Amino acid sequence: MNLRDRYDAATAALEAPFAVVDLAAFRANAADLVRRAAGKPIRVASKSVRCRALLEDVLATDGFAGIMAYTLPEALWLAAEGVADDILVAYPTADRTAIAELAANERAARAVTLMVDCPEHLDMIERAAGNRRVRVCIDVDASYRPLGARVRIGALRSPLRTAADVAAFAETILKRPGLELVGLMAYESQIAGVGDLPPGRPARGRVIAAMQRRSRLELARRRAAIVRAVRNLTDLEFVNGGGTGSVEKTVAERAVTEVAAGSGLYHPHLFDQYSNFSGRPAALFALPVVRRPGPGVVTCLGGGYLASGPGDAIRLPVPYLPTGLAYSSTEGAGEVQTPLLGRAADGLEIGDRVWFRHTKAGELCERFDAVHLIDGDRFVRTVPTYRGEGRTFL
């Protein structure tokens, strides 16, 4: 039985559109991330999963420890539900109500760490928390600047870049009795989030690979200096770095104590573009064929599930099974219908499914209230996504 037949058999009782997670692929991807991490713990990036049951599944796997949440309300919910007792909020918060709730909850205050990179963050946390202690982590700029301030390659995140910058900010935190500095984080998006095998563009891939080699060397030296400078001032519980695309490269740095990863569990199609690892598509969605406009064309219901990021074609989901289908250049993936062209269309009937892969991992869960877990050709169970639990957090 081929892959498409297994998926169709496992979901025969379901009416499309729906989303599935292939548990065999999910767990194989988790095992490969652990192999790549080479003994250092992996903190699960929850925004790339957005399903409590699957977060619990992966956290029960040896090699994974803690969650990297994307908002403070999400972190408070995960802590209250007992999903994890070590939750790092990856992005700064300006939610004063949530900060006050965190500080007033002794259990949550022990579990959750807030991200900071400027004195205004510290002021806001202290005002909202009153006299109660809050754990914080410093976010460090990990971008690559080969020509100084004139060129920046990487995400626009923290203003803190040098060992002197970070140490001075750490001293500011240490002078504030309501704050406890417990960690450092630096996310090298230009390495972890950019594949070096862009389809059909080998020359660009070579340029990306060369940039990433230089960036890794520069960041490893700078990150080591930053960690030394801060450890001279205080103990740190963790130094976090990387992401799915850079796991084995980031953990090779002695200064890094843990790596973050999440997208590699679902392995959306954006992550096919990496030469250093390969994964198995684990999260998919199925759309029903509802029209046959003519030879070589079928139309599916819905499907306009675009990913965030720059406005380019890579943000579209890709038709996966059956193979040989492509979008119409005049319609693409539509809000209410998606025409698909190709020889494979002639083998599809009204009511058949077309299986798609999303561009980014967890964003698929914002489209569906539940994911159906399957294993081979067997349906296992249905679990709610964050959306299905009424938890959007953005």
DABEL-V35302 format. One record per helix or strand. SS is the DSSP state (@ for helix, = for strand). FROM is the first residue (numbers start at 0). TO is the last residue. If there is no record, write none. Layout:
BEGIN
ss=SS from=FROM to=TO
ss=SS from=FROM to=TO
END
This chain:
BEGIN
ss=@ from=2 to=9
ss== from=17 to=21
ss=@ from=22 to=36
ss== from=40 to=44
ss=@ from=45 to=47
ss=@ from=51 to=58
ss== from=63 to=68
ss=@ from=71 to=79
ss== from=86 to=88
ss=@ from=95 to=103
ss=@ from=105 to=110
ss== from=111 to=115
ss=@ from=118 to=128
ss== from=133 to=139
ss== from=143 to=143
ss=@ from=147 to=149
ss== from=152 to=152
ss=@ from=162 to=173
ss== from=178 to=185
ss=@ from=188 to=191
ss=@ from=201 to=230
ss== from=237 to=240
ss=@ from=243 to=249
ss== from=257 to=260
ss=@ from=262 to=265
ss=@ from=268 to=271
ss== from=282 to=293
ss== from=296 to=300
ss=@ from=312 to=314
ss== from=317 to=320
ss== from=325 to=326
ss== from=336 to=340
ss=@ from=342 to=346
ss== from=352 to=356
ss=@ from=361 to=365
ss== from=369 to=374
ss== from=377 to=383
ss=@ from=386 to=388
END
